[in-house]
Amino acid sequence: MEKLYTNLLAQAEKLRRHNRQGSYKTKSRYFEAYKRFLRHLASVYRLQKLQNISGKHLSSYIKHLQNKDLAASTIKTDLAAIRFWHDKISDAKYSLPENREFCLERRQFGKVDRTWSNREYNLMIAEAMKAGRDGFVACIVLARHVGLRIHECLRIDTATARNALKTGDLTIKGKNGLIRSVPINEPARIMLEKSLKFVSAGEKLFVPNDVQTHVVKAELQQFIREHRKLVQDGNSAKPLTFHGLRHTFAAEMFSNLIIEGKSEIEAKRQVSALLGHRRAEVTNVYLASLRSEDNGGEVGENKAGEADV
């Protein structure tokens, strides 16, 4: 499989060298997405030539992404990347179907409540402990209490952890290289202290030296998929995912800030910073569980239905 992927990647590199369209950031983001698509083609179809890519390959990859519980917006961005590079193949045999030909969920921002209940959170931790996956336990705790993304959890090394225990703030490099510091509470502190006991200086806390980060990430996501039916509240239809723990963190922080007397605008701004976003309005995505009953709209909407951010 690896030889097939290398061959496809070499063909894609030729496309990239001759391409002059798009900004550097867009081309880089799109090429990373395209590489993931090519790995899927090599693994599932043993494809050898880019010009043979067809609708069935795209359909298969969409199902693959959906099975990973990726957001509709993420999937559509990856599809845009695939089409961007497919259009550069001068001798392509097939045109790729439009998104409307697939069963894709509409993009929804701030519409789906993805938060975990305390019961679901505690039961998932119990399942991870039973399985002997202490690293999974720690990552779940850090996502829930510090608002970390899954790759941010896996990026933590001994120096980062020790500095957090010393200062009380976990400093992490997140999406788009944005660096932020988030206060750690007692559950997070306990997890960092415990994890430090089992790794040598300079090592990552939750990624063994002989294992690649993406492998651990996939295993953690798969663990949650396999156990969520066991832990999910009986009356709940929420899509429990690792990322949903960030929603739980955000909703709780926002509520606490409002209780402290902060305005909704200021509360959103602070939560946005804690989550590692540059725009406060992005926080609306995480606050679906806190829709206002007073005005009949979502948190942050005024009577005219306009975003109050």
N, C-alpha and C positions, 0 to 999 in steps of 0.2 A: 504493500500500500504506500509506503513512504517513497518508493521510487516513482510510483505513478504521480504522487502529489508533487514531488520535486520537478517532474517533467512538466506538469501543468503550471507550476509556479514559474518555471523558466519562460514559458510562453506568455504568461501574464506580465512578467518583467519587461518583455519586449514591448507590450502594449503601453506600459507605464513610461518607458523611456521615450516613446514617440508621441506621447500625449502632451498637449499644451492647454487643455481646457481645465477650468476650475482653479480655485485657490490651493495653495500648498496644504492648508489644513484639511480642506475637503478631499483632496486627492489622497492624502495620507489616511484619513478616516475610511474612505471608500475602499482603499486597497486592502486595509486590514480586514474589512468585512468580506471582500472578495476572496481573500486567502482562506477564510473560514469556510466559505462556500466550496472552494476548490478541494479542500480537505474532505468535505462531505462527498463530493463527486468521486474522488479517488477511493474512498473507503467503501461507499455503497455501490457505485456503478463501475468502478475501475475504468473510468473515462480516461482517454489518452489525448484527445484533441479538443481545444476550446471551441472550435467551430461546430462541434457536434452537440453542444449544449442546447437543450430543448425545454419545452414546457413541463415535461414529466420530471425533469431534474429540479426545476424551480418548485414544483408542487411538493416534491419529496422534501426539499430543504425547508419549505414553509412549515410542514408538519413537524420536522425536526426541531425547529425554533419554537413552535407552539408547545411541544412536549417539554421544553425547558422552562415554560411559564414566562417567557419574555413578553414584555408589554407590546401592544399593537404598534405603538409609535416606534419602538426599537426594530420590530420586524420590518416595518415599512421603510425605515431608513436603510436597513440592510438590502432590501429589494431594490431601492433606488441605486445603491452602490453596485449591485450586480448588473443592473441595466446600463449603468454608466459605462462599465467596462465592456459589457457585451456589445454595445454600440460601436466600440473601437475595433471589433473583430471584422476585418474587411470581407472575409470569405465565410461568415457565419451561415450555416445551412437553415437555421430556424429563427423566427422572431419569437420573442418571449411574450406570453400572455400578459394582459394588464391585471392590475390588482383586483379589479371588480370580478374577474373570472374565478377568483379563489374565495373561500369562506374566511375572510379576514374581519376581525372585530374592528369596529370603528375606533378611531383615536378618541380616548376619553380622558379628560384632564379634570381631576378633582371629583369624579363621579362615582368611583368605586371605593368602598370602605375596605381597606386591606389590613386593618389593625388586628392584632392578636389579643384575645382575652388573657387575663392572668392565668386562668386555668389551662388554656391551650399552651401558653408559654411554659408553664411549670411541667406539664405533661411531656412536652417535647424534650425538655431538659432531662426528665426522668428516662425517656427512651434512649437518649444519647448516652446517659450514664450506664444504663443496662448493657448497651452495646460496647462499652469501654471506649467511647470516643470523647475523651476529655477535651480535645481540641475543638470539637463541634460544640460542646457545652460552652466553652469560653467564647467562641464566636457568636453564638446565639445571645449570650449575656451582653456582649459588647455592642451588638447591633441594637438590642432592646434598650440598653441604658446609656449608650454613648452615641447612637445613631449612625454607626459605621456601615458602609457598604461592604459586601462580601470580600471584594478584593482589598479593601482597606484593612479589614481584619487580618487577612493573610499576609499583608505587607509588614505587620508589626514585628520588629526584631527586639533583641534584648536591650539595646540602647534606648529605643523608643519607650519600651515598657518601664525601664528604670527611671527615665526622665519623668514619665507620667506619675510614677509613685512618689517621686521627689517633689514635683511642683504641684501635683493635683490636677494637671491638665494634660490630656493626651494630644500630642501634636502629630498630625497625619497629613500625608500628601494624597489628595483625592482626585476626583475627575478633572480633566483638563489641567492637571498640575497644580490645582488650587490647594494651598496649604492652610490648614485651620487648626485651632486648638479647642478642644471640648473638655469641660470639667468631667472628672470621673467620680462616680459615687461609690458607695461601699461594695455593691455586688461586682462592679467593674474592677475595683482595687483588689478584691479577693481573687478574682480570676487571673489578673496580671501577676500577682505575687505567687500564686500556685503554679502558673505556667512557667515562670522563671526558674523554678526548681528543677525542671526537667530538660533544659537546653543549655548549651555552652554559650559563652560570650560571642556575640557577633552573629548568632544564628537567628532565624525566624522562629517565632514562638509556635506557630501552628502548621508549619510546612517542613517536614523532615528534609535533611540535606540530600537524600537520594530520590526525592520525589519532586516533580515539577508542580508549580503553583496551580496551573490550570487543572491538573488532575485532582488535587485536593478540593478545589472549588467545585468541580463537577460532582465529586463524591458527596460533598456537603449538601448540594442542591438535590441530589438524588435521594439522600437520606431523608430530607424533609418531604419530598414527594411520596416516598414509600410509607412514611409514618403519619402523615397529616390526617388521614381518615381515622386513625386510632385516637388522635388527640383533639380533633375538632369538636367544638360544642355541638350538641345534638340539633339545635335549632338554627345552626349557622350554615350559610352557603358561601361564606367568604373564601376567596382563593388564597389559602395560607401559603406564603412564600417567604424566603429569607428576607427579601426586600420589604415585606410587610412589617417586619420588626422595626424598620426605620420609620414607617408610618406610625407605629405605636409610640415610638420615642417622640416624634414630632407632635402628635396630638396631645400627648401628656405635657410636653414642654409648653406648648401654646396655651393650654388650659391653665397651667401654673402661672404663666406670665400675666394672663388676664386676671386671675385671682389676686395677683400682686398689684394690680392697678394699671398695668400697661394698656395702651390703646391697641386695637387690633392691628393697626399698621405697624406699630413698634414691635408688637409680639411676633408678627410675621417676619419682620426684618431680622430679629434676633434668632428665630428658629431657622430661617434661611441660612444665616451665617453658620449656625451649628451643624446644619446638614451639608454645608459645603457648596451652596449655590450663591451666585452673584446677584440674582434678582429675587426680591421678596415675594413677588407674585407666584413664583414657582412653588412656594409653600402650599398654595391652594390644592395642589395634587395630593398632598399628604394629609389634608384636613377633611376628607370626605366624611369621616366619622363624627365630625363636629358641626354638622349643618345646623344653622340657627333655626330654632322653632319660633323665635320672636318675629322674624320678618318673612318666614316662609322660603327663604333662599339659602344659599350656601354661606358659610362663614366668609366675611369680607365683602358681602354684597350690600349695597344700599337699596332703598326702596325702588329705585329705577332699575335694579338688576345689574348695575354696572360695578365692576370690580373696584373696591375701595382701597387700592394699593398704589 
